[in-house]
């Protein structure tokens, strides 16, 4: 049987942390429409948005990538860069 992996979204993150889009909008100083358009992927998140949400929900780098990477990149294993 094939394993199915769920692609995580910021909407999932908001729900898992008992937030609403309205509360996130207030915390970020943005409009509800602004947050809604990004949660539905109509508009991209800015780097400032990503960093704010990462700090707000205490996301690790790997967790941040799960929520904010392009959907085609979310399912690919990351390659380690050797220094």
RAPE-V974291 format. One record per residue. N is the residue number from 1. PHI is phi as a letter, one per 30 degrees, with the letter a starting at -180 (NA if undefined). PSI is psi in degrees with one decimal (NA if undefined). D_CENTER is the distance of its C-alpha to the mean C-alpha in Angstrom with 2 decimals. Layout:
# RAPE-V974291
n: (N,N)
phi: (PHI,PHI)
psi: (PSI,PSI)
d_center: (D_CENTER,D_CENTER)
This chain:
# RAPE-V974291
n: (1,2,3,4,5,6,7,8,9,10,11,12,13,14,15,16,17,18,19,20,21,22,23,24,25,26,27,28,29,30,31,32,33,34,35,36,37,38,39,40,41,42,43,44,45,46,47,48,49,50,51,52,53,54,55,56,57,58,59,60,61,62,63,64,65,66,67,68,69,70,71,72,73,74,75,76,77,78,79,80,81,82,83)
phi: (NA,d,d,c,c,d,d,d,b,d,e,d,d,d,d,d,c,h,c,b,d,d,d,d,e,d,d,d,i,c,d,d,d,e,d,e,d,d,d,c,i,d,b,d,d,d,d,d,d,d,d,d,d,d,d,e,c,h,d,d,e,d,d,e,d,d,c,c,d,e,e,d,d,d,c,d,d,d,d,d,c,c,c)
psi: (139.0,135.5,137.0,126.3,127.0,132.5,125.0,142.4,164.8,-32.9,-40.2,-44.2,-43.9,-47.5,-44.6,-28.0,17.0,36.8,170.6,165.0,-37.4,-42.9,-42.0,-42.9,-45.2,-46.5,-34.8,-9.8,32.3,167.9,159.6,-38.2,-40.7,-49.2,-44.7,-43.5,-30.1,-36.2,-29.9,7.3,28.4,-28.9,150.4,153.0,144.9,164.9,-38.4,-39.9,-47.1,-45.7,-39.0,-48.8,-38.5,-44.3,-42.1,-43.1,12.5,50.4,140.3,170.4,-42.8,-41.1,-40.7,-43.3,-36.4,-35.3,-29.0,-9.6,155.3,140.4,-36.8,-21.8,-19.8,-29.3,-8.6,138.6,144.1,140.3,138.0,135.1,122.8,137.7,NA)
d_center: (29.02,25.81,22.70,19.68,16.20,13.47,10.45,7.40,5.33,3.72,7.53,8.23,6.74,8.82,11.65,11.84,12.35,14.92,13.46,13.95,12.67,16.03,15.70,12.41,14.26,17.25,15.75,14.29,17.56,16.22,17.55,16.31,16.68,14.46,11.49,12.65,12.97,9.42,8.24,11.08,10.38,13.76,12.81,10.55,8.56,11.16,11.31,12.45,9.54,7.18,10.11,10.74,7.63,8.12,11.72,11.59,10.19,11.99,9.56,11.68,11.37,11.16,8.41,6.35,7.63,6.97,3.25,4.29,7.90,10.17,10.88,14.28,13.20,11.03,14.37,16.49,17.69,17.37,20.76,22.10,23.79,27.10,28.62)
